Amino acid sequence: MVSVWNRSQQSFSIEPGERIAQMVFVPVVQAEFNLVEDFDATDRGEGGFGHSGRQ
């Protein structure tokens, strides 16, 4: 079942069998988080996200 609203001032008719909607299936991903006390050391060092260390 599809709800159809005419928000204009002009009337129109929908005949039986007319195509008025489409459906798109989108996957829903549920993320799982692991809480940690500290982060492991990385090669990046203290520069943070996007920091290459080059100047």
Summary of the structure (lengths in Angstrom):
residues: 55
radius of gyration: 26.8
end to end distance: 60.5
largest distance: 67.6
contacts: 23
relative contact order: 0.12
helix: 0%
strand: 0%
